[in-house]
Amino acid sequence: MSPLRLVFLALAIWGAIHPMYYFLQWFGENGFDLGGMVDAWHVNAASSGLVWDLTIAAVALTVFVIAESVARRNWIGLVAIPATFCIGVSCGLPLYLFLRNRPGAGQGESV
């Protein structure tokens, strides 16, 4: 495995574990209340801006993953979409880059 793929894999793992630590901590303190979590994300203008920043990045990443997966016929890359929306862009983006850069990951042209 190339050093670049190892970096992407390490970032995907870190991007899954680190945010999830905080999500699980919040759920432990407040129960499994997704509505409450969304309310907490919008507690002030700074956090609302961050939420929108990450939401727009997640949508852009999703469009890119779909376009690239279709063009390259690299269907495993679609796994990055649920990772992005269930965990975050910090996991979804490096996971997609890891999957996209594997040997034989589609021979089509990039979009």
MARBA-3410 file (N, C-alpha, C, O; in Angstrom, 1 decimal):
111
0.9,-1.2,0.0,0.0,0.0,0.0,0.9,1.2,0.0,1.9,1.3,0.7 ~ 0.5,2.2,-0.8,1.4,3.4,-1.0,1.3,4.3,0.3,0.3,4.2,1.0 ~ 2.3,5.1,0.6,2.3,6.0,1.7,1.1,6.9,1.7,0.5,7.3,2.7 ~ 0.7,7.4,0.5,-0.4,8.3,0.4,-1.7,7.6,0.8,-2.6,8.2,1.5 ~ -1.9,6.4,0.4,-3.1,5.6,0.8,-3.1,5.4,2.3,-4.2,5.5,2.9
-2.0,5.1,2.9,-1.9,5.0,4.3,-2.3,6.3,5.0,-3.0,6.2,6.1 ~ -1.9,7.4,4.5,-2.3,8.7,5.1,-3.8,8.9,5.0,-4.4,9.3,6.0 ~ -4.4,8.6,3.8,-5.8,8.7,3.7,-6.6,7.8,4.6,-7.6,8.2,5.2 ~ -6.1,6.6,4.8,-6.7,5.6,5.7,-6.6,6.1,7.1,-7.6,6.0,7.9 ~ -5.4,6.6,7.5,-5.3,7.1,8.9,-6.2,8.3,9.1,-6.8,8.4,10.2
-6.3,9.2,8.2,-7.2,10.3,8.3,-8.7,9.9,8.4,-9.5,10.5,9.1 ~ -9.1,8.9,7.6,-10.4,8.4,7.7,-10.7,7.8,9.0,-11.8,8.0,9.6 ~ -9.8,7.0,9.6,-10.0,6.4,10.9,-10.1,7.5,11.9,-11.0,7.5,12.8 ~ -9.1,8.5,11.9,-9.1,9.6,12.8,-10.4,10.4,12.7,-11.1,10.8,13.7 ~ -10.9,10.6,11.4,-12.1,11.4,11.2,-13.3,10.7,11.6,-14.4,11.3,11.7
-13.2,9.4,11.8,-14.4,8.6,12.3,-14.4,8.6,13.9,-15.4,8.8,14.5 ~ -13.2,8.3,14.4,-13.1,8.2,15.9,-13.2,9.5,16.7,-14.0,9.6,17.6 ~ -12.5,10.5,16.2,-12.4,11.7,17.0,-13.8,12.4,17.1,-14.2,12.7,18.2 ~ -14.5,12.7,16.0,-15.8,13.3,16.1,-16.8,12.4,16.9,-17.6,12.9,17.7 ~ -16.7,11.1,16.6,-17.7,10.1,17.3,-17.5,10.2,18.8,-18.5,10.0,19.5
-16.3,10.4,19.3,-16.1,10.5,20.7,-16.9,11.6,21.3,-17.6,11.4,22.3 ~ -17.0,12.7,20.6,-17.8,13.9,21.1,-19.3,13.6,21.0,-20.1,14.0,21.8 ~ -19.7,13.0,19.9,-21.1,12.6,19.7,-21.6,11.7,20.8,-22.6,11.9,21.4 ~ -20.8,10.6,21.0,-21.2,9.7,22.1,-21.2,10.3,23.4,-22.0,10.0,24.3 ~ -20.2,11.2,23.7,-20.2,11.9,25.0,-21.5,12.7,25.1,-22.1,12.7,26.2
-21.9,13.4,24.1,-23.1,14.2,24.1,-24.3,13.3,24.3,-25.2,13.7,25.1 ~ -24.4,12.2,23.6,-25.6,11.3,23.8,-25.6,10.7,25.2,-26.6,10.5,25.7 ~ -24.4,10.5,25.8,-24.3,10.0,27.1,-24.9,11.0,28.1,-25.5,10.6,29.1 ~ -24.7,12.2,27.9,-25.2,13.3,28.8,-26.6,13.7,28.5,-27.3,14.0,29.5 ~ -27.1,13.6,27.3,-28.4,14.1,26.9,-29.4,13.0,26.4,-30.5,13.4,26.0
-28.9,11.8,26.3,-29.8,10.8,25.7,-29.7,10.9,24.2,-29.2,11.8,23.7 ~ -30.3,9.9,23.6,-30.3,9.8,22.1,-31.4,10.7,21.6,-32.5,10.3,21.2 ~ -31.1,12.0,21.5,-32.0,13.0,21.1,-31.4,13.8,19.9,-30.7,14.8,20.2 ~ -31.7,13.4,18.7,-31.1,14.0,17.5,-31.6,15.5,17.4,-30.9,16.3,17.0 ~ -32.9,15.7,17.8,-33.4,17.1,17.7,-32.6,18.0,18.7,-32.3,19.1,18.3
-32.3,17.5,19.9,-31.6,18.2,20.8,-30.2,18.5,20.3,-29.6,19.6,20.6 ~ -29.6,17.5,19.6,-28.2,17.7,19.1,-28.2,18.8,18.0,-27.3,19.6,18.0 ~ -29.2,18.8,17.2,-29.3,19.8,16.1,-29.5,21.2,16.7,-28.9,22.1,16.3 ~ -30.3,21.2,17.8,-30.5,22.5,18.5,-29.2,23.0,19.1,-28.8,24.2,19.0 ~ -28.4,22.0,19.6,-27.1,22.4,20.2,-26.1,22.9,19.1,-25.3,23.7,19.4
-26.2,22.3,17.9,-25.4,22.8,16.9,-25.6,24.3,16.5,-24.7,24.9,16.0 ~ -26.8,24.7,16.8,-27.2,26.1,16.4,-27.3,27.0,17.6,-28.2,27.9,17.6 ~ -26.5,26.8,18.6,-26.6,27.5,19.9,-26.1,29.0,19.7,-26.5,29.9,20.4 ~ -25.3,29.2,18.7,-24.8,30.6,18.4,-24.4,30.7,16.9,-24.4,29.7,16.2 ~ -24.1,31.9,16.5,-23.9,32.2,15.1,-22.6,31.4,14.6,-22.6,30.9,13.5
-21.6,31.3,15.5,-20.4,30.6,15.1,-20.6,29.1,14.8,-20.2,28.6,13.8 ~ -21.4,28.5,15.7,-21.6,27.1,15.5,-22.6,26.8,14.3,-22.4,25.9,13.6 ~ -23.5,27.7,14.1,-24.4,27.6,13.0,-23.6,27.8,11.7,-23.9,27.0,10.7 ~ -22.7,28.7,11.6,-21.8,28.9,10.5,-21.0,27.6,10.2,-20.9,27.2,9.0 ~ -20.5,27.0,11.2,-19.8,25.8,11.0,-20.6,24.6,10.5,-20.2,23.9,9.7
-21.9,24.5,11.1,-22.8,23.5,10.6,-23.1,23.7,9.1,-23.1,22.7,8.4 ~ -23.4,24.9,8.7,-23.6,25.2,7.3,-22.4,24.9,6.4,-22.5,24.4,5.3 ~ -21.3,25.3,6.9,-20.0,25.0,6.2,-19.8,23.5,5.9,-19.6,23.1,4.8 ~ -20.0,22.7,6.9,-19.9,21.3,6.8,-21.0,20.7,6.0,-20.7,19.7,5.3 ~ -22.2,21.2,6.1,-23.3,20.7,5.3,-23.1,20.9,3.8,-23.2,20.0,3.0
-22.6,22.1,3.5,-22.3,22.4,2.1,-21.2,21.6,1.6,-21.2,21.1,0.4 ~ -20.2,21.4,2.4,-19.0,20.5,2.0,-19.5,19.1,1.8,-19.0,18.4,0.9 ~ -20.4,18.6,2.7,-20.9,17.2,2.6,-21.7,17.0,1.3,-21.6,16.0,0.6 ~ -22.5,18.0,0.9,-23.3,17.9,-0.3,-22.3,18.0,-1.5,-22.5,17.2,-2.5 ~ -21.3,18.9,-1.5,-20.4,18.9,-2.6,-19.6,17.6,-2.7,-19.4,17.1,-3.9
-19.2,17.1,-1.6,-18.5,15.8,-1.7,-19.4,14.7,-2.2,-18.9,13.8,-3.0 ~ -20.6,14.7,-1.9,-21.6,13.7,-2.3,-21.7,13.8,-3.9,-21.7,12.7,-4.5 ~ -21.9,15.0,-4.4,-22.0,15.1,-5.8,-20.7,14.7,-6.5,-20.8,14.0,-7.5 ~ -19.6,15.0,-6.0,-18.3,14.6,-6.5,-18.2,13.1,-6.5,-17.7,12.5,-7.5 ~ -18.5,12.4,-5.4,-18.4,11.0,-5.2,-19.3,10.3,-6.3,-18.8,9.3,-6.9
-20.5,10.8,-6.4,-21.4,10.1,-7.4,-20.9,10.3,-8.8,-20.8,9.3,-9.5 ~ -20.5,11.5,-9.1,-19.9,11.7,-10.5,-18.7,10.9,-10.8,-18.6,10.3,-11.8 ~ -17.8,10.8,-9.8,-16.6,10.1,-10.0,-16.8,8.6,-10.0,-16.2,7.8,-10.8 ~ -17.7,8.1,-9.2,-18.0,6.7,-9.1,-18.7,6.2,-10.4,-18.4,5.1,-10.9 ~ -19.5,7.0,-11.0,-20.2,6.7,-12.2,-19.1,6.7,-13.4,-19.0,5.7,-14.2
-18.3,7.8,-13.4,-17.4,7.9,-14.5,-16.3,6.8,-14.4,-15.9,6.3,-15.5 ~ -15.9,6.4,-13.3,-14.8,5.5,-13.1,-15.3,4.0,-12.9,-14.5,3.1,-12.8 ~ -16.6,3.9,-12.7,-17.2,2.6,-12.4,-16.6,2.0,-11.2,-16.3,0.8,-11.1 ~ -16.3,2.9,-10.2,-15.7,2.5,-8.9,-16.8,2.6,-7.9,-16.8,3.5,-7.1 ~ -17.7,1.6,-7.9,-18.9,1.6,-7.0,-18.6,1.6,-5.5,-19.4,2.1,-4.7
-17.4,1.0,-5.1,-17.1,1.0,-3.7,-16.9,2.4,-3.1,-17.1,2.6,-1.9 ~ -16.6,3.3,-4.0,-16.5,4.7,-3.5,-17.7,5.3,-2.9,-17.7,6.2,-2.1 ~ -18.9,4.7,-3.3,-20.2,5.2,-2.8,-20.3,5.0,-1.3,-21.2,5.6,-0.7 ~ -19.5,4.1,-0.7,-19.5,3.9,0.7,-19.2,5.2,1.5,-19.6,5.4,2.6 ~ -18.5,6.1,0.8,-18.1,7.4,1.5,-19.3,8.3,1.7,-19.3,9.1,2.6
-20.4,8.1,1.0,-21.6,8.9,1.2,-22.2,8.7,2.5,-22.4,9.7,3.3 ~ -22.6,7.5,2.9,-23.1,7.3,4.3,-22.1,7.6,5.4,-22.5,8.1,6.4 ~ -20.8,7.4,5.1,-19.8,7.8,6.1,-19.8,9.3,6.3,-19.7,9.7,7.4 ~ -20.0,10.0,5.2,-20.0,11.5,5.3,-21.2,11.9,6.1,-21.1,12.8,7.0 ~ -22.4,11.4,5.9,-23.6,11.9,6.5,-23.9,11.3,7.9,-24.6,11.9,8.7
-23.3,10.1,8.2,-23.5,9.5,9.5,-22.4,9.8,10.4,-22.6,9.9,11.7 ~ -21.2,10.1,9.9,-20.1,10.5,10.8,-19.6,11.9,10.5,-19.7,12.7,11.4 ~ -19.3,12.2,9.3,-18.9,13.6,8.9,-17.9,13.6,7.8,-17.4,12.6,7.3 ~ -17.7,14.8,7.3,-16.8,15.0,6.1,-15.4,14.6,6.5,-14.6,14.2,5.7 ~ -15.1,14.7,7.8,-13.7,14.4,8.3,-13.4,12.9,8.1,-12.3,12.5,8.1
-14.5,12.1,8.0,-14.3,10.6,7.7,-14.6,10.4,6.2,-13.8,9.6,5.5 ~ -15.7,10.9,5.7,-16.1,10.6,4.3,-15.1,11.0,3.2,-14.8,10.2,2.3 ~ -14.5,12.2,3.3,-13.5,12.6,2.3,-12.3,11.8,2.3,-11.9,11.3,1.2 ~ -11.6,11.6,3.4,-10.4,10.7,3.3,-10.7,9.3,3.0,-9.9,8.6,2.3 ~ -11.9,8.8,3.4,-12.3,7.4,3.0,-12.5,7.3,1.5,-12.0,6.4,0.9
-13.1,8.3,0.9,-13.3,8.3,-0.5,-11.9,8.3,-1.2,-11.7,7.6,-2.2 ~ -11.0,9.2,-0.8,-9.7,9.3,-1.4,-8.9,8.0,-1.3,-8.2,7.6,-2.2 ~ -9.1,7.3,-0.1,-8.4,6.0,0.1,-9.0,5.0,-0.9,-8.2,4.3,-1.5 ~ -10.3,5.0,-1.0,-10.9,4.0,-1.9,-10.6,4.3,-3.4,-10.5,3.4,-4.2 ~ -10.6,5.6,-3.7,-10.4,6.0,-5.1,-9.0,5.7,-5.6,-8.7,5.4,-6.7
-8.0,5.7,-4.7,-6.6,5.5,-5.0,-6.1,4.1,-4.9,-4.9,3.9,-4.9 ~ -7.0,3.2,-4.8,-6.6,1.8,-4.7,-6.2,1.3,-6.1,-6.8,1.7,-7.1 ~ -5.3,0.3,-6.2,-5.0,-0.2,-7.5,-6.2,-0.8,-8.2,-7.0,-1.6,-7.6 ~ -6.4,-0.5,-9.5,-7.5,-1.0,-10.2,-8.8,-0.4,-9.8,-9.9,-1.1,-10.0 ~ -8.9,0.8,-9.3,-10.1,1.4,-8.8,-10.8,2.1,-9.9,-11.2,3.3,-9.8
-11.0,1.5,-11.0,-11.7,2.1,-12.2,-10.8,2.7,-13.2,-9.8,3.4,-12.8 ~ -11.1,2.4,-14.4,-10.2,2.9,-15.5,-10.8,4.0,-16.3,-10.2,4.5,-17.2 ~ -12.0,4.4,-16.0,-12.7,5.5,-16.7,-12.0,6.8,-16.5,-11.2,7.0,-15.6 ~ -12.4,7.8,-17.3,-11.9,9.2,-17.1,-12.6,9.8,-15.9,-13.8,9.6,-15.6 ~ -11.9,10.7,-15.2,-12.5,11.5,-14.1,-13.4,12.6,-14.7,-13.2,13.1,-15.8
-14.4,12.9,-13.9,-15.3,14.0,-14.3,-14.7,15.3,-13.8,-15.3,16.4,-14.1
END
